[in-house]
């Protein structure tokens, strides 16, 4: 049994992945951002209600338009007078699903008729529930919808079983008629709604005959152990549904937290992108400033190279002038000492001082001349290198 359920789940997953991944004219009319949510909701529905199976079919709108849509077709279990019955339904996932609610129809078999009037089912089988009218995306889902349908139909079943005359008994032994299970089709006052019979075989999911009166059934065919077993099963199902509902709410809370975290991360991503763009703009501005500084440096270096020789020539001229001036001063001192105009010791002191200064100027002039020569040689070498490279 578990293997068959796993195989059914795998088949459903493959089917949904195939039809929801189609592109082009054959693609289903759902938006790409909700296809994953549709797939997950249908898988959860099949896991909890295996009697409902997804498929694709053509839906015709009131204006005559036809469109290929997903649907969940099968039966919904309900409990009426403590007995479980199955209601055949078709759940259409419209083009705007899941932002808008699905379209649910009760699909009676040939031996069933829709109860008239019914507060939630119109004569065509269209179901209208508060859950559908108050559909909220993305918290509303198919599992809760089916659970709500089961509860509503259990309080007021939407289907009758057509009255079929009972065949004569095959047992030759005469038995008294069971008036509690016979309903006259001609008397509407004594008629009661017929419910699809309880499922006893997987080959007949709906049934086609009226169930016996629940009180008569309990008195003659069920003992206390059967009642206890059924109540225990109902209790387990109720607990299971409660656990599933709590798990779903926890998962929804986790999804909301993940969505919030995703929004925060996207906001931070935008901030980081903005900061990165600003840093790139600042980098480009600094690079432009650096280019300007390098250009100005090249201009200054070129100016210095051009004017370096002029500076050397000025210094050389000054040194030469000072040397000649000292030379004239020494000549004047020589004449003065010959004419005995100044004392000889003063002459020696003056000659010594002037000679030292003259030596300094001549050394400076020689150094300037050497530097000028090196600069000229370097300039010539640079020009020659540029000429060779060009």
C-alpha positions as CSV (number, residue, x, y, z in Angstrom):
1,X,0.0,0.0,0.0
2,X,2.8,2.4,0.9
3,X,4.6,1.5,-2.3
4,X,1.5,2.2,-4.4
5,X,1.1,5.6,-2.6
6,X,4.8,6.5,-3.2
7,X,4.4,5.4,-6.9
8,X,1.3,7.6,-7.2
9,X,3.1,10.6,-5.6
10,X,6.1,10.1,-8.0
11,X,3.7,9.9,-11.0
12,X,1.9,13.1,-9.9
13,X,5.2,14.9,-9.4
14,X,6.4,13.9,-12.9
15,X,3.0,14.9,-14.4
16,X,3.0,18.3,-12.8
17,X,6.6,19.0,-13.6
18,X,5.9,18.1,-17.2
19,X,2.8,20.2,-17.8
20,X,4.0,23.2,-15.8
21,X,7.3,23.4,-17.6
22,X,5.8,23.5,-21.1
23,X,6.4,26.6,-23.2
24,X,4.9,28.0,-26.3
25,X,1.3,27.5,-27.5
26,X,0.8,24.4,-25.4
27,X,1.8,26.1,-22.1
28,X,-0.7,26.4,-19.3
29,X,-1.9,30.0,-18.7
30,X,-0.3,30.4,-15.3
31,X,2.4,33.0,-14.5
32,X,5.9,31.7,-14.0
33,X,6.2,33.1,-10.5
34,X,3.3,30.9,-9.1
35,X,3.9,27.6,-11.0
36,X,6.0,26.3,-8.2
37,X,3.3,27.2,-5.6
38,X,0.6,25.5,-7.7
39,X,2.8,22.3,-8.0
40,X,3.3,22.2,-4.2
41,X,-0.3,22.8,-3.4
42,X,-1.5,20.0,-5.7
43,X,1.2,17.6,-4.3
44,X,0.0,18.4,-0.8
45,X,-3.6,17.8,-1.8
46,X,-2.8,14.4,-3.4
47,X,-0.8,13.3,-0.3
48,X,-3.6,14.1,2.1
49,X,-6.6,13.3,-0.3
50,X,-5.4,10.5,-2.7
51,X,-8.9,10.3,-4.1
52,X,-8.3,13.6,-5.8
53,X,-6.0,13.5,-8.8
54,X,-4.6,16.4,-10.9
55,X,-5.1,16.4,-14.7
56,X,-5.5,18.9,-17.5
57,X,-8.7,19.6,-19.3
58,X,-10.5,22.2,-21.5
59,X,-12.5,24.7,-19.6
60,X,-15.2,26.8,-21.4
61,X,-16.0,30.2,-20.1
62,X,-19.4,31.8,-20.2
63,X,-18.4,33.9,-23.2
64,X,-17.4,30.8,-25.2
65,X,-13.6,31.0,-24.7
66,X,-11.9,27.7,-24.1
67,X,-8.6,27.3,-22.3
68,X,-6.6,24.3,-21.1
69,X,-6.4,24.3,-17.3
70,X,-5.3,22.2,-14.4
71,X,-8.0,20.5,-12.4
72,X,-8.3,18.1,-9.4
73,X,-11.0,15.5,-10.0
74,X,-12.2,12.8,-7.7
75,X,-14.1,12.5,-4.4
76,X,-14.1,14.4,-1.1
77,X,-14.8,12.3,2.1
78,X,-17.5,13.6,4.4
79,X,-19.2,12.3,7.6
80,X,-22.9,12.3,7.7
81,X,-24.6,10.8,10.8
82,X,-21.2,9.3,11.8
83,X,-20.9,7.4,8.5
84,X,-18.3,8.4,5.9
85,X,-19.4,9.0,2.3
86,X,-17.6,10.4,-0.8
87,X,-18.8,13.4,-2.8
88,X,-17.6,13.6,-6.4
89,X,-16.2,17.0,-7.2
90,X,-14.0,18.8,-9.8
91,X,-11.7,21.7,-8.7
92,X,-10.6,23.9,-11.6
93,X,-7.5,26.1,-11.2
94,X,-8.4,29.2,-13.2
95,X,-5.9,31.3,-15.1
96,X,-5.5,33.8,-12.2
97,X,-4.9,31.0,-9.6
98,X,-3.6,31.1,-6.8
99,X,-4.2,34.9,-6.6
100,X,-7.9,34.2,-7.2
101,X,-9.8,31.2,-5.8
102,X,-10.4,28.0,-7.8
103,X,-13.8,27.1,-9.3
104,X,-15.4,24.1,-7.6
105,X,-18.2,22.0,-9.1
106,X,-20.1,19.1,-7.6
107,X,-20.1,16.3,-10.2
108,X,-22.9,13.9,-9.5
109,X,-23.0,10.5,-11.2
110,X,-26.0,9.2,-13.2
111,X,-27.6,7.8,-10.1
112,X,-27.3,11.1,-8.2
113,X,-29.1,14.5,-8.3
114,X,-28.2,17.8,-6.7
115,X,-30.2,18.8,-3.7
116,X,-32.5,21.8,-4.4
117,X,-32.3,24.3,-2.9
118,X,-28.8,24.0,-1.3
119,X,-27.2,27.0,0.4
120,X,-23.8,26.4,-1.1
121,X,-24.4,24.5,-4.4
122,X,-26.5,25.9,-7.3
123,X,-28.4,23.6,-9.7
124,X,-25.5,23.5,-12.1
125,X,-23.2,22.1,-9.4
126,X,-21.2,25.3,-8.8
127,X,-20.0,25.6,-5.2
128,X,-20.0,28.9,-3.3
129,X,-18.4,28.9,0.1
130,X,-17.2,31.7,2.5
131,X,-13.7,30.2,2.2
132,X,-13.8,30.8,-1.6
133,X,-15.3,34.2,-1.2
134,X,-12.6,35.2,1.4
135,X,-9.7,33.7,-0.5
136,X,-6.4,35.2,0.6
137,X,-3.2,34.8,-1.4
138,X,-0.8,33.1,-0.6
139,X,-2.2,31.6,2.7
140,X,-5.3,30.1,1.2
141,X,-4.7,26.7,-0.3
142,X,-6.4,23.6,-1.8
143,X,-6.0,21.3,1.3
144,X,-7.9,23.8,3.5
145,X,-10.5,24.2,0.8
146,X,-11.2,20.5,0.6
147,X,-11.3,20.2,4.4
148,X,-13.8,23.1,4.5
149,X,-15.9,21.4,1.8
150,X,-15.9,18.2,3.7
151,X,-17.2,19.9,6.9
152,X,-19.8,21.9,5.0
153,X,-21.1,18.9,3.0
154,X,-21.2,16.9,6.2
155,X,-23.6,19.3,7.8
156,X,-25.8,19.6,4.7
157,X,-25.1,16.9,1.9
158,X,-25.4,18.4,-1.6
159,X,-26.6,15.2,-3.4
160,X,-29.6,12.9,-3.4
161,X,-29.5,9.3,-4.6
162,X,-32.1,8.6,-7.2
163,X,-34.8,6.3,-6.0
164,X,-34.6,2.9,-7.7
165,X,-37.2,0.2,-7.0
166,X,-35.7,-2.6,-5.0
167,X,-35.5,-6.0,-6.8
168,X,-37.4,-8.9,-5.3
169,X,-35.4,-10.8,-2.7
170,X,-33.5,-13.9,-4.0
171,X,-33.9,-15.7,-0.7
172,X,-37.0,-17.9,-0.8
173,X,-37.5,-17.5,2.9
174,X,-40.0,-14.6,3.4
175,X,-38.7,-11.8,5.5
176,X,-40.6,-8.8,6.8
177,X,-40.1,-5.6,4.8
178,X,-37.7,-3.0,6.3
179,X,-39.9,0.1,6.2
180,X,-37.1,2.2,7.6
181,X,-35.0,1.8,4.4
182,X,-37.8,2.3,1.9
183,X,-38.6,5.8,0.7
184,X,-41.6,6.6,-1.5
185,X,-40.6,8.5,-4.6
186,X,-44.1,9.9,-5.0
187,X,-44.3,11.5,-1.6
188,X,-42.0,14.5,-1.3
189,X,-43.1,15.1,2.3
190,X,-41.6,11.8,3.5
191,X,-38.5,11.9,1.2
192,X,-35.1,12.6,2.8
193,X,-31.8,13.4,1.0
194,X,-29.9,10.4,-0.3
195,X,-26.2,10.3,0.3
196,X,-23.7,8.5,-2.0
197,X,-23.3,5.1,-0.3
198,X,-20.3,4.5,1.9
199,X,-17.3,3.2,0.1
200,X,-16.8,-0.6,0.5
201,X,-14.8,-1.2,-2.7
202,X,-12.2,0.8,-4.5
203,X,-13.9,-0.1,-7.8
204,X,-17.1,1.9,-6.8
205,X,-16.0,5.2,-5.2
206,X,-19.4,6.8,-5.2
207,X,-22.0,4.1,-4.8
208,X,-25.5,4.1,-6.3
209,X,-27.9,3.1,-3.7
210,X,-29.4,4.7,-0.6
211,X,-27.7,3.8,2.7
212,X,-29.8,2.1,5.3
213,X,-31.0,4.2,8.1
214,X,-28.0,4.9,10.4
215,X,-30.0,4.0,13.5
216,X,-31.2,0.7,12.0
217,X,-27.7,0.0,10.8
218,X,-26.2,0.5,14.2
219,X,-28.9,-1.6,15.9
220,X,-28.6,-4.7,13.6
221,X,-25.2,-4.7,12.0
222,X,-22.8,-2.9,14.3
223,X,-21.7,-3.9,17.8
224,X,-19.9,-1.8,20.4
225,X,-16.4,-2.7,19.2
226,X,-17.3,-1.5,15.7
227,X,-18.6,1.8,17.0
228,X,-15.5,2.2,19.2
229,X,-13.2,1.4,16.2
230,X,-15.0,3.9,14.0
231,X,-14.9,6.6,16.7
232,X,-11.2,5.9,17.2
233,X,-10.5,6.3,13.5
234,X,-12.5,9.5,13.4
235,X,-10.5,10.8,16.4
236,X,-7.2,9.9,14.7
237,X,-8.3,11.6,11.5
238,X,-9.3,14.7,13.5
239,X,-5.9,14.7,15.3
240,X,-4.1,14.1,12.0
241,X,-5.9,17.0,10.3
242,X,-5.1,19.3,13.3
243,X,-1.4,18.3,13.2
244,X,-1.3,18.9,9.4
245,X,-3.0,22.3,9.9
246,X,-0.5,23.2,12.6
247,X,2.4,22.0,10.4
248,X,1.1,24.0,7.5
249,X,0.8,27.1,9.6
250,X,4.4,26.7,10.9
251,X,5.6,26.3,7.3
252,X,3.7,29.4,6.3
253,X,5.3,31.3,9.1
254,X,8.7,30.0,8.0
255,X,7.9,31.0,4.4
256,X,6.9,34.5,5.6
257,X,10.1,34.8,7.6
258,X,12.1,33.7,4.5
259,X,10.2,36.2,2.3
260,X,11.0,39.0,4.9
261,X,14.7,37.9,5.0
262,X,14.7,37.9,1.2
263,X,13.3,41.4,1.1
264,X,16.0,42.6,3.6
265,X,18.7,40.9,1.6
266,X,17.5,42.5,-1.6
267,X,17.4,45.9,0.1
268,X,21.0,45.4,1.4
269,X,22.0,44.3,-2.1
270,X,20.6,47.5,-3.5
271,X,22.5,49.5,-0.9
272,X,25.8,47.6,-1.7
273,X,25.3,48.1,-5.4
274,X,24.7,51.8,-4.9
275,X,27.8,52.0,-2.7
276,X,29.8,50.1,-5.2
277,X,28.7,52.4,-8.0
278,X,29.7,55.5,-5.9
279,X,33.1,54.0,-5.2
280,X,33.6,53.3,-8.9
281,X,32.6,56.8,-9.7
282,X,35.0,58.1,-7.1
283,X,37.8,55.9,-8.4
284,X,37.3,57.2,-11.9
285,X,37.4,60.8,-10.6
286,X,40.7,60.1,-8.7
287,X,42.2,58.5,-11.8
288,X,41.3,61.6,-13.8
289,X,43.0,63.8,-11.1
290,X,46.0,61.5,-11.1
291,X,46.3,61.9,-14.9
292,X,46.2,65.7,-14.5
293,X,48.9,65.5,-11.8
294,X,51.1,63.3,-13.9
295,X,50.5,65.6,-16.9
296,X,51.5,68.7,-14.8
297,X,54.5,66.8,-13.5
298,X,55.7,66.1,-17.0
299,X,55.2,69.8,-17.9
300,X,57.2,70.9,-14.9
301,X,60.0,68.4,-15.5
302,X,60.2,69.5,-19.2
303,X,60.4,73.1,-18.1
304,X,63.2,72.3,-15.6
305,X,65.1,70.5,-18.2
306,X,64.8,73.4,-20.6
307,X,65.8,76.0,-18.0
308,X,68.5,74.0,-16.2
309,X,71.1,75.0,-18.7
310,X,70.1,78.6,-18.4
311,X,70.5,78.4,-14.6
312,X,73.9,76.9,-15.0
313,X,75.0,79.6,-17.4
314,X,73.8,82.3,-15.0
315,X,75.8,80.7,-12.1
316,X,78.8,80.4,-14.4
317,X,78.7,84.1,-15.4
318,X,78.4,85.2,-11.8
319,X,81.4,83.1,-10.8
320,X,83.4,84.4,-13.8
321,X,82.5,88.0,-12.9
322,X,83.5,87.5,-9.3
323,X,86.8,85.9,-10.4
324,X,87.7,88.9,-12.6
325,X,86.7,91.3,-9.9
326,X,89.0,89.6,-7.4
327,X,91.7,89.6,-10.0
328,X,91.4,93.4,-10.4
329,X,91.4,93.9,-6.6
330,X,94.7,91.8,-6.3
331,X,96.2,94.0,-9.1
332,X,95.3,97.1,-7.3
333,X,96.8,95.8,-4.0
334,X,100.0,95.0,-5.8
335,X,100.3,98.6,-7.1
336,X,99.5,100.0,-3.6
337,X,102.2,97.9,-1.9
338,X,104.7,98.9,-4.5
339,X,103.9,102.5,-3.9
340,X,104.0,101.8,-0.2
341,X,100.5,103.1,0.2
342,X,99.5,100.2,2.5
343,X,101.5,98.3,5.1
344,X,102.9,95.0,3.9
345,X,101.2,92.9,6.6
346,X,97.8,94.3,5.6
347,X,98.6,93.5,2.0
348,X,99.3,89.9,2.8
349,X,96.1,89.5,4.8
350,X,94.0,91.0,1.9
351,X,95.8,88.8,-0.7
352,X,95.1,85.7,1.4
353,X,91.4,86.5,1.8
354,X,90.9,87.4,-1.9
355,X,92.8,84.3,-3.1
356,X,90.5,82.0,-1.0
357,X,87.4,83.6,-2.4
358,X,88.8,83.5,-5.9
359,X,89.5,79.8,-5.6
360,X,85.9,79.2,-4.4
361,X,84.4,81.0,-7.4
362,X,86.7,79.2,-9.9
363,X,85.7,75.8,-8.4
364,X,82.0,76.6,-8.6
365,X,82.4,77.7,-12.2
366,X,84.2,74.5,-13.0
367,X,81.5,72.4,-11.4
368,X,78.7,74.3,-13.2
369,X,80.6,73.7,-16.5
370,X,80.8,69.9,-15.8
371,X,77.1,69.7,-14.9
372,X,76.1,71.6,-18.0
373,X,78.1,69.2,-20.1
374,X,76.5,66.1,-18.5
375,X,73.0,67.6,-19.1
376,X,73.8,68.2,-22.7
377,X,75.1,64.7,-23.1
378,X,71.9,63.3,-21.5
379,X,69.7,65.3,-23.7
380,X,71.5,64.2,-26.8
381,X,71.3,60.6,-25.7
382,X,67.5,60.9,-25.0
383,X,66.9,62.5,-28.4
384,X,69.0,59.8,-30.1
385,X,67.0,57.1,-28.2
386,X,63.6,58.6,-29.3
387,X,64.9,58.9,-32.9
388,X,65.9,55.2,-32.8
389,X,62.6,54.0,-31.3
390,X,60.6,56.1,-33.8
